[in-house]
Amino acid sequence: MSSVTLGIYEKALRRTDDWRAFFAQVVEGGFTFMDLSIDETTERIARLDWTKTQRREFRSAAEDVRVQIGGMCLSCHRKIGPGSADAAIRREAQEIFRKAIELCYDTGIPVVQVAGYYAYYEQADPGQRERYVDALRVAAEYAAQAGVMLGIENVDGNDVTSITKGLAICDEVGSAWLSMYPDVGNLAEQQLDTVAELEAGQDRMLAIHLKDVLPGQPRRIPMGTGIADFPAAFAELERQNWSGRMMIEMWNDDSLRSSAISADARVKIEGWLSAAGIQVVSR
């Protein structure tokens, strides 16, 4: 029987400088794990330079509250593109990969979700994809040495927009440490055949992102009000006998109801999973 654990995105919960208080929100919402955000902001990119003490405090807080850190969402590469035409930006993007993998190693995070953006804010050019693949080759080698998995996320925009495209890159890199971390919502926002894409990803999906979307609106759509076909997606995953981590991706913008909104989304997801025959477990 397929079985999953459910987690929540860091940005779905209210920010606080006290990690124990933050992780308490994860438990309050009924989740097993949280995915850490390293986004485009200076504040979150600075986490890559945490001291050894800060890294120990973060890991200790999660252990004390009995919350897993399921993964790291390394979305700052949207701003600092691995496929940039600028060699200095590419070096910075590569350094981010190195620091992110080291942070995962030090804090026990098993997976880095790699954003499928070549160079989001630059004019597209024929070499972007090749430079992106070259960056992943180097990152995958470093990840293998650290024992940290990399999972490509299919994204909004025009780059790695599908599981199929991501798998082609995984095949070119040729590392056992690089696979897919699909986003079901982004498949729907791109108006792709979600079931066909998940079928293509069989046996090559480390974990899965769940969010709702509307055409042209890949963020901040309340769960169950958009176009993502979760019942069909979960039926396909049950057919595959897929088990693993599913992370609910939301942005509640520090609302006082963040935990309640997240919990409501979890209840909806649990209902669809149960209807598909997938068991939700806690660890």
C-alpha beads as a LAMMPS data file, in Angstrom:
LAMMPS data file: protein, C-alpha beads

283 atoms
282 bonds

1 atom types
1 bond types

-500.0 500.0 xlo xhi
-500.0 500.0 ylo yhi
-500.0 500.0 zlo zhi

Masses

1 110.0

Atoms # bond

1 1 1 0.000 0.000 0.000
2 1 1 1.250 3.480 -0.855
3 1 1 1.975 5.600 2.195
4 1 1 3.141 9.179 2.646
5 1 1 4.155 11.660 5.297
6 1 1 2.879 15.220 4.958
7 1 1 4.990 18.301 5.488
8 1 1 4.621 22.044 5.182
9 1 1 6.646 24.786 3.512
10 1 1 8.401 27.179 5.857
11 1 1 6.688 30.193 4.269
12 1 1 3.253 28.817 5.131
13 1 1 3.917 29.524 8.820
14 1 1 4.542 32.689 10.819
15 1 1 8.146 33.766 11.089
16 1 1 9.914 33.890 14.425
17 1 1 13.543 34.001 15.536
18 1 1 12.816 31.142 17.956
19 1 1 13.153 27.889 16.005
20 1 1 11.463 25.827 18.736
21 1 1 8.434 28.104 18.612
22 1 1 8.476 27.905 14.839
23 1 1 8.628 24.108 14.769
24 1 1 5.770 24.026 17.289
25 1 1 3.597 25.450 14.502
26 1 1 4.517 22.445 12.332
27 1 1 3.243 20.114 15.041
28 1 1 0.185 22.291 15.659
29 1 1 -0.746 22.013 11.990
30 1 1 -0.536 18.222 12.124
31 1 1 2.567 17.899 9.940
32 1 1 5.507 15.545 10.246
33 1 1 8.163 17.699 8.591
34 1 1 9.008 21.122 7.209
35 1 1 10.982 22.185 4.135
36 1 1 13.426 25.035 4.755
37 1 1 13.423 27.995 2.347
38 1 1 16.551 29.507 0.823
39 1 1 14.871 32.040 -1.448
40 1 1 15.941 35.229 -3.249
41 1 1 15.924 37.417 -0.126
42 1 1 19.183 38.478 1.498
43 1 1 17.881 37.239 4.841
44 1 1 17.374 33.644 3.692
45 1 1 20.439 33.463 1.434
46 1 1 22.463 34.436 4.529
47 1 1 21.452 31.100 6.087
48 1 1 23.999 29.461 3.800
49 1 1 26.654 31.147 5.949
50 1 1 25.262 30.058 9.305
51 1 1 27.951 29.344 11.876
52 1 1 28.439 25.865 13.287
53 1 1 26.610 27.017 16.421
54 1 1 23.607 28.265 14.425
55 1 1 23.480 24.991 12.516
56 1 1 23.547 22.961 15.738
57 1 1 20.818 25.137 17.301
58 1 1 18.578 24.699 14.240
59 1 1 18.982 20.933 14.201
60 1 1 18.615 20.658 17.967
61 1 1 15.393 22.675 17.941
62 1 1 13.867 20.361 15.328
63 1 1 14.901 17.305 17.319
64 1 1 13.523 18.723 20.566
65 1 1 10.107 19.385 19.003
66 1 1 10.247 16.076 17.103
67 1 1 9.942 17.636 13.647
68 1 1 11.871 16.417 10.621
69 1 1 13.494 18.795 8.141
70 1 1 12.353 17.089 4.969
71 1 1 14.254 19.179 2.460
72 1 1 15.664 22.521 1.420
73 1 1 13.896 24.596 -1.243
74 1 1 16.843 26.284 -2.956
75 1 1 14.800 28.808 -4.920
76 1 1 17.425 31.574 -4.763
77 1 1 18.734 30.198 -8.068
78 1 1 15.789 31.967 -9.671
79 1 1 17.733 35.176 -8.970
80 1 1 21.263 33.800 -9.327
81 1 1 20.922 31.607 -12.401
82 1 1 23.182 28.567 -12.879
83 1 1 22.680 29.003 -16.634
84 1 1 23.523 32.707 -16.691
85 1 1 25.520 34.148 -19.586
86 1 1 27.584 36.019 -16.978
87 1 1 30.478 33.880 -15.728
88 1 1 30.552 35.714 -12.379
89 1 1 26.886 34.899 -11.750
90 1 1 27.512 31.259 -12.681
91 1 1 30.358 31.089 -10.162
92 1 1 28.069 32.563 -7.504
93 1 1 25.356 30.026 -8.387
94 1 1 27.875 27.204 -8.077
95 1 1 29.027 28.502 -4.709
96 1 1 25.393 28.514 -3.583
97 1 1 25.119 24.836 -4.528
98 1 1 28.247 24.073 -2.501
99 1 1 27.095 25.999 0.562
100 1 1 23.580 24.542 0.383
101 1 1 24.891 20.986 0.268
102 1 1 27.211 21.686 3.212
103 1 1 24.323 23.191 5.198
104 1 1 22.263 20.074 4.507
105 1 1 25.157 17.869 5.578
106 1 1 25.596 19.767 8.843
107 1 1 21.886 19.909 9.729
108 1 1 20.773 16.482 8.527
109 1 1 18.617 17.689 5.629
110 1 1 18.453 14.829 3.097
111 1 1 17.249 16.604 -0.066
112 1 1 17.945 19.871 -1.884
113 1 1 15.142 20.863 -4.211
114 1 1 16.835 22.409 -7.250
115 1 1 14.774 25.086 -8.994
116 1 1 14.369 24.418 -12.700
117 1 1 15.253 27.977 -13.756
118 1 1 18.198 28.422 -16.107
119 1 1 18.569 32.218 -15.689
120 1 1 15.080 33.521 -14.948
121 1 1 15.706 37.264 -15.160
122 1 1 17.911 37.184 -18.256
123 1 1 17.035 37.231 -21.930
124 1 1 16.884 33.624 -23.142
125 1 1 19.824 32.465 -25.233
126 1 1 20.713 29.115 -26.847
127 1 1 23.409 28.300 -24.269
128 1 1 21.343 28.682 -21.105
129 1 1 20.233 25.072 -20.825
130 1 1 23.723 23.700 -21.493
131 1 1 25.250 25.940 -18.837
132 1 1 22.527 24.878 -16.383
133 1 1 23.278 21.207 -17.028
134 1 1 27.004 21.818 -16.577
135 1 1 26.315 23.452 -13.195
136 1 1 24.227 20.466 -12.102
137 1 1 27.018 18.066 -13.069
138 1 1 29.364 19.824 -10.652
139 1 1 26.687 20.088 -7.963
140 1 1 25.769 16.404 -8.270
141 1 1 29.389 15.369 -7.818
142 1 1 29.637 17.447 -4.637
143 1 1 26.278 16.168 -3.407
144 1 1 27.429 12.579 -3.914
145 1 1 30.462 13.219 -1.730
146 1 1 28.235 14.689 1.018
147 1 1 25.509 12.044 0.707
148 1 1 22.801 14.630 -0.074
149 1 1 20.193 14.067 -2.792
150 1 1 19.321 16.719 -5.396
151 1 1 15.796 16.868 -6.828
152 1 1 14.852 19.090 -9.769
153 1 1 11.567 20.964 -9.419
154 1 1 9.507 21.622 -12.537
155 1 1 8.748 25.332 -12.403
156 1 1 6.613 28.146 -13.789
157 1 1 8.081 30.121 -16.664
158 1 1 9.826 28.634 -19.688
159 1 1 12.699 26.454 -18.504
160 1 1 12.233 23.068 -16.770
161 1 1 8.455 23.212 -17.026
162 1 1 7.736 19.473 -16.837
163 1 1 8.902 16.238 -15.277
164 1 1 9.789 15.054 -18.772
165 1 1 12.178 17.970 -19.318
166 1 1 13.705 17.466 -15.903
167 1 1 14.301 13.786 -16.518
168 1 1 16.145 14.587 -19.750
169 1 1 18.533 16.759 -17.718
170 1 1 18.944 14.016 -15.094
171 1 1 19.871 11.594 -17.876
172 1 1 22.466 14.017 -19.275
173 1 1 24.045 14.559 -15.856
174 1 1 24.020 10.812 -15.202
175 1 1 24.295 10.866 -11.409
176 1 1 22.443 8.627 -8.958
177 1 1 22.319 11.685 -6.687
178 1 1 20.157 13.751 -9.059
179 1 1 16.481 12.976 -9.611
180 1 1 13.114 14.767 -9.639
181 1 1 11.177 16.613 -6.911
182 1 1 7.994 17.349 -8.896
183 1 1 5.479 20.112 -8.235
184 1 1 1.935 18.962 -9.055
185 1 1 0.644 22.542 -9.043
186 1 1 3.199 23.725 -11.579
187 1 1 2.192 20.904 -13.938
188 1 1 -1.385 22.189 -13.777
189 1 1 -0.353 25.845 -14.172
190 1 1 1.546 24.875 -17.329
191 1 1 -1.667 23.104 -18.451
192 1 1 0.175 19.814 -18.918
193 1 1 -1.258 16.319 -18.560
194 1 1 -0.517 15.773 -14.874
195 1 1 -1.143 12.027 -14.964
196 1 1 1.059 11.497 -18.031
197 1 1 3.866 13.548 -16.458
198 1 1 3.713 11.628 -13.172
199 1 1 3.666 8.387 -15.131
200 1 1 6.847 9.484 -16.924
201 1 1 8.456 10.126 -13.542
202 1 1 7.760 6.667 -12.146
203 1 1 10.606 5.404 -9.916
204 1 1 12.452 8.729 -10.261
205 1 1 10.617 11.075 -7.870
206 1 1 12.266 11.758 -4.493
207 1 1 9.369 13.708 -2.998
208 1 1 6.419 15.753 -4.250
209 1 1 5.227 19.340 -3.857
210 1 1 1.504 20.027 -3.552
211 1 1 0.000 23.443 -4.187
212 1 1 -3.056 24.775 -5.969
213 1 1 -2.843 27.158 -8.928
214 1 1 -4.785 29.007 -11.598
215 1 1 -3.612 29.677 -15.167
216 1 1 -0.910 32.322 -14.911
217 1 1 -1.106 32.265 -11.094
218 1 1 1.337 29.686 -9.675
219 1 1 1.214 31.012 -6.095
220 1 1 -1.195 31.978 -3.307
221 1 1 -4.240 30.070 -4.537
222 1 1 -6.145 28.525 -1.573
223 1 1 -6.077 24.738 -1.586
224 1 1 -9.045 23.283 -3.422
225 1 1 -10.000 26.486 -5.261
226 1 1 -7.690 26.143 -8.267
227 1 1 -7.199 23.786 -11.212
228 1 1 -4.731 21.245 -9.779
229 1 1 -6.317 17.794 -10.148
230 1 1 -5.114 16.173 -6.943
231 1 1 -7.513 13.181 -7.080
232 1 1 -6.173 12.194 -10.522
233 1 1 -2.561 12.781 -9.449
234 1 1 -2.965 10.681 -6.312
235 1 1 -4.697 7.896 -8.236
236 1 1 -1.665 7.714 -10.538
237 1 1 0.747 7.685 -7.591
238 1 1 -1.260 4.887 -5.975
239 1 1 -1.043 2.934 -9.245
240 1 1 2.739 3.294 -9.037
241 1 1 2.677 2.260 -5.374
242 1 1 4.608 5.478 -4.727
243 1 1 5.536 6.178 -1.109
244 1 1 7.446 9.126 0.280
245 1 1 7.222 12.718 1.432
246 1 1 4.624 15.180 0.177
247 1 1 5.125 18.834 1.044
248 1 1 2.254 21.320 0.960
249 1 1 3.537 24.575 -0.493
250 1 1 1.705 27.699 0.658
251 1 1 2.386 31.352 1.358
252 1 1 0.314 32.609 4.271
253 1 1 2.331 35.831 4.606
254 1 1 2.633 35.726 8.415
255 1 1 -1.134 35.610 8.921
256 1 1 -2.187 35.014 12.523
257 1 1 -4.196 32.091 11.091
258 1 1 -1.221 30.539 9.300
259 1 1 -1.341 27.287 11.275
260 1 1 -5.106 26.937 10.845
261 1 1 -4.974 27.687 7.110
262 1 1 -2.184 25.131 6.689
263 1 1 -4.084 22.546 8.724
264 1 1 -7.208 23.079 6.595
265 1 1 -5.155 22.427 3.464
266 1 1 -3.720 19.272 5.051
267 1 1 -7.202 17.952 5.837
268 1 1 -8.227 18.427 2.196
269 1 1 -5.100 16.673 0.956
270 1 1 -5.638 13.811 3.397
271 1 1 -9.166 13.361 2.083
272 1 1 -7.995 13.081 -1.520
273 1 1 -5.170 10.745 -0.533
274 1 1 -7.526 8.497 1.400
275 1 1 -9.950 8.363 -1.527
276 1 1 -7.061 7.269 -3.760
277 1 1 -6.064 4.530 -1.341
278 1 1 -2.883 6.207 -0.072
279 1 1 -2.215 6.037 3.657
280 1 1 -0.973 9.093 5.574
281 1 1 1.454 8.179 8.354
282 1 1 3.403 10.146 10.939
283 1 1 6.976 9.375 11.935

Bonds

1 1 1 2
2 1 2 3
3 1 3 4
4 1 4 5
5 1 5 6
6 1 6 7
7 1 7 8
8 1 8 9
9 1 9 10
10 1 10 11
11 1 11 12
12 1 12 13
13 1 13 14
14 1 14 15
15 1 15 16
16 1 16 17
17 1 17 18
18 1 18 19
19 1 19 20
20 1 20 21
21 1 21 22
22 1 22 23
23 1 23 24
24 1 24 25
25 1 25 26
26 1 26 27
27 1 27 28
28 1 28 29
29 1 29 30
30 1 30 31
31 1 31 32
32 1 32 33
33 1 33 34
34 1 34 35
35 1 35 36
36 1 36 37
37 1 37 38
38 1 38 39
39 1 39 40
40 1 40 41
41 1 41 42
42 1 42 43
43 1 43 44
44 1 44 45
45 1 45 46
46 1 46 47
47 1 47 48
48 1 48 49
49 1 49 50
50 1 50 51
51 1 51 52
52 1 52 53
53 1 53 54
54 1 54 55
55 1 55 56
56 1 56 57
57 1 57 58
58 1 58 59
59 1 59 60
60 1 60 61
61 1 61 62
62 1 62 63
63 1 63 64
64 1 64 65
65 1 65 66
66 1 66 67
67 1 67 68
68 1 68 69
69 1 69 70
70 1 70 71
71 1 71 72
72 1 72 73
73 1 73 74
74 1 74 75
75 1 75 76
76 1 76 77
77 1 77 78
78 1 78 79
79 1 79 80
80 1 80 81
81 1 81 82
82 1 82 83
83 1 83 84
84 1 84 85
85 1 85 86
86 1 86 87
87 1 87 88
88 1 88 89
89 1 89 90
90 1 90 91
91 1 91 92
92 1 92 93
93 1 93 94
94 1 94 95
95 1 95 96
96 1 96 97
97 1 97 98
98 1 98 99
99 1 99 100
100 1 100 101
101 1 101 102
102 1 102 103
103 1 103 104
104 1 104 105
105 1 105 106
106 1 106 107
107 1 107 108
108 1 108 109
109 1 109 110
110 1 110 111
111 1 111 112
112 1 112 113
113 1 113 114
114 1 114 115
115 1 115 116
116 1 116 117
117 1 117 118
118 1 118 119
119 1 119 120
120 1 120 121
121 1 121 122
122 1 122 123
123 1 123 124
124 1 124 125
125 1 125 126
126 1 126 127
127 1 127 128
128 1 128 129
129 1 129 130
130 1 130 131
131 1 131 132
132 1 132 133
133 1 133 134
134 1 134 135
135 1 135 136
136 1 136 137
137 1 137 138
138 1 138 139
139 1 139 140
140 1 140 141
141 1 141 142
142 1 142 143
143 1 143 144
144 1 144 145
145 1 145 146
146 1 146 147
147 1 147 148
148 1 148 149
149 1 149 150
150 1 150 151
151 1 151 152
152 1 152 153
153 1 153 154
154 1 154 155
155 1 155 156
156 1 156 157
157 1 157 158
158 1 158 159
159 1 159 160
160 1 160 161
161 1 161 162
162 1 162 163
163 1 163 164
164 1 164 165
165 1 165 166
166 1 166 167
167 1 167 168
168 1 168 169
169 1 169 170
170 1 170 171
171 1 171 172
172 1 172 173
173 1 173 174
174 1 174 175
175 1 175 176
176 1 176 177
177 1 177 178
178 1 178 179
179 1 179 180
180 1 180 181
181 1 181 182
182 1 182 183
183 1 183 184
184 1 184 185
185 1 185 186
186 1 186 187
187 1 187 188
188 1 188 189
189 1 189 190
190 1 190 191
191 1 191 192
192 1 192 193
193 1 193 194
194 1 194 195
195 1 195 196
196 1 196 197
197 1 197 198
198 1 198 199
199 1 199 200
200 1 200 201
201 1 201 202
202 1 202 203
203 1 203 204
204 1 204 205
205 1 205 206
206 1 206 207
207 1 207 208
208 1 208 209
209 1 209 210
210 1 210 211
211 1 211 212
212 1 212 213
213 1 213 214
214 1 214 215
215 1 215 216
216 1 216 217
217 1 217 218
218 1 218 219
219 1 219 220
220 1 220 221
221 1 221 222
222 1 222 223
223 1 223 224
224 1 224 225
225 1 225 226
226 1 226 227
227 1 227 228
228 1 228 229
229 1 229 230
230 1 230 231
231 1 231 232
232 1 232 233
233 1 233 234
234 1 234 235
235 1 235 236
236 1 236 237
237 1 237 238
238 1 238 239
239 1 239 240
240 1 240 241
241 1 241 242
242 1 242 243
243 1 243 244
244 1 244 245
245 1 245 246
246 1 246 247
247 1 247 248
248 1 248 249
249 1 249 250
250 1 250 251
251 1 251 252
252 1 252 253
253 1 253 254
254 1 254 255
255 1 255 256
256 1 256 257
257 1 257 258
258 1 258 259
259 1 259 260
260 1 260 261
261 1 261 262
262 1 262 263
263 1 263 264
264 1 264 265
265 1 265 266
266 1 266 267
267 1 267 268
268 1 268 269
269 1 269 270
270 1 270 271
271 1 271 272
272 1 272 273
273 1 273 274
274 1 274 275
275 1 275 276
276 1 276 277
277 1 277 278
278 1 278 279
279 1 279 280
280 1 280 281
281 1 281 282
282 1 282 283
